[in-house]
Amino acid sequence: MHKKFLLAALEQARIGQGHCAPNPCVGAVAVQNGTIIAQASHRCAGTPHAEQLLLTQIPPKMPGVSLYISLEPCNHWGRTPPCVDAIINHGVEEVVFAYLDPNPVVAKNNSSEKLRAHGIKVTHYPVDEITEFYKSYSYWTVTKRPRVTVKIAQTLNGKIGRSVGERVILSNTLCEEFTHQMRAAADVILTTAKTVSLDNPKMNVRLGQEKQAKPVAIIDRQLSLDQQSIIFSTAAHCHVYHCNEREVSYPNSTLHFMPMKNGVMDLDAVISHLGGLGYHDVWVEAGGTLFSALHQERLVHRTYLYIVPSILEHDAISAYQQSGIFDRTHTISWHAMGDNMIACLDWQED
Ligand SMILES: NC(=O)c1ccc[n+]([C@@H]2O[C@H](COP(=O)([O-])OP(=O)(O)OC[C@H]3O[C@@H](n4cnc5c(N)ncnc54)[C@H](OP(=O)(O)O)[C@@H]3O)[C@@H](O)[C@H]2O)c1
C-alpha cells in the first residue's frame, strides 16, 4: 500500500518538474481508509510546498489520515514556513515519505524525530522510481552542479544536418514528442549561437495544445546572435554565455562573461554557472561540435541518440567531431520509436 500511495505522490511531484528549481519537485497525497482524499504538488519556487497545499484541503485533526510525500518534509524556514510544523499543528496521525532530503539543513534538523516527538507515526519508505526522480536534485544539492542530458538526432552515417542550405528535420514525430517532454522536464535548455543562427529554433515546449516557454542558455562566444532570432521571444529568458568585451544587449536576456580555455569557451565553467543559477537539469540541443565537446570534457550524464534510417551526404555535419568521445564506462538501453530508435547512454561518474 505504501508504494501505491507514494507513486501517486510522485505523479503529483512530476507536475512541478521543470518549474521548481532550485527547490525540489514534491508531490503529496492524503489517504483515509485506503482512499486518496486530497493531492497536491509544489508548482514553483517561492510558492507553498505540496504539504501546505495538501493540508488546506483536509480539516484539522481529521481521524485516520496519513500523508504520503515523495520527499522528506522540510523543517526550516526558506521563502515559506516549515512543513513539519504545519503537519504537527494540523493534527495528522501518520507521515510516509520516500526520499531523504540530502539538503544538509534538512538533514541536521531531523524531520522524523520532530514529528515523532509529537506522537506522529513516521515511515521512511524508499521507492526506486522516486530515488531516480530525485537524482538531479540530489546531485545538485551535493555538487551545486546540474545533471546534463544531451540529445542528438543522427542518420545511419552519423550526420546531423546539412552544412549548407535548408534545415533538415531528421527524426520522426514520436521522437519530436519525446524531445518536447524532455524540454518540459528540464530546468533549462542549452544551445549554441550557431544552431540558433542556422535553424532559428523556438526551443519551447509544444505538446498538444500546451505551449510553454523555458529558460534557454546560449553559447555565443563572439556575441554574434541576431537580435531578431525568434528564440528571444519564445524563451522564458535567455542566458547568453560569451567571451567578448563588446557592449551588446539582446532582448529578454542576461549576458554572462565566461573564461576561455584552449581557444574555446570553458564549457565546464558554463555548466557550473548554470548550477549556480539553481538549475538541476540541463537539456542540450545543439550541433555536433558542442555535442562532441561536452562528451570530450566528460560533462554529460546521459545521452539520447535518435537514430534515423536515412543517409546524408558525405560532407554533411557530423555528430562525432572528435574520436574517443564515447570511451567511458556506460550502460545503454534501446527504445523503438516507430521507424526511429533512441539509444539512451548513461555515463558512469568519474
Ligand atoms: N540533429 C540534431 O539533433 C541537431 C540538433 C541541433 C542542431 N543541429 C544542427 O547542427 C548544425 C550545427 O552544428 P555545428 O556542429 O556546426 O554547431 P553547434 O555544435 O551547434 O555549435 C558550434 C559552436 O559551438 C562553439 N563551440 C564549439 N566547440 C566548443 C568548445 N569546445 N567549447 C565551447 N564552445 C564550443 C563554437 O562557437 P565559437 O566558434 O564561437 O567558439 C561553435 O561554432 C545545424 O545545422 C543544426 O541544424 C542538429
The ligand as an ORCA input file, in Angstrom:
! r2SCAN-3c Opt
* xyz 0 1
  N      20.357     16.608    -35.377
  C      20.209     17.270    -34.255
  O      19.782     16.711    -33.237
  C      20.557     18.719    -34.207
  C      20.244     19.495    -33.084
  C      20.591     20.830    -33.100
  C      21.245     21.352    -34.203
  N      21.517     20.572    -35.271
  C      22.204     21.069    -36.434
  O      23.542     21.278    -36.087
  C      24.082     22.176    -37.017
  C      25.111     22.999    -36.316
  O      26.082     22.103    -35.816
  P      27.532     22.561    -35.541
  O      28.263     21.379    -35.044
  O      28.044     23.279    -36.716
  O      27.357     23.657    -34.408
  P      26.991     23.633    -32.838
  O      27.556     22.441    -32.167
  O      25.558     23.922    -32.645
  O      27.762     24.922    -32.361
  C      29.092     25.074    -32.668
  C      29.653     26.265    -31.937
  O      29.839     25.960    -30.556
  C      31.010     26.572    -30.105
  N      31.947     25.563    -29.652
  C      32.460     24.615    -30.366
  N      33.310     23.869    -29.660
  C      33.319     24.361    -28.466
  C      34.014     24.014    -27.308
  N      34.874     23.026    -27.227
  N      33.829     24.711    -26.257
  C      32.969     25.724    -26.301
  N      32.277     26.112    -27.377
  C      32.466     25.433    -28.464
  C      31.665     27.234    -31.286
  O      31.439     28.611    -31.203
  P      32.672     29.621    -31.483
  O      33.152     29.265    -32.844
  O      32.073     30.948    -31.382
  O      33.685     29.328    -30.436
  C      30.999     26.617    -32.482
  O      30.847     27.470    -33.562
  C      22.928     22.955    -37.567
  O      22.841     22.718    -38.954
  C      21.710     22.400    -36.895
  O      20.649     22.201    -37.802
  C      21.191     19.271    -35.301
*
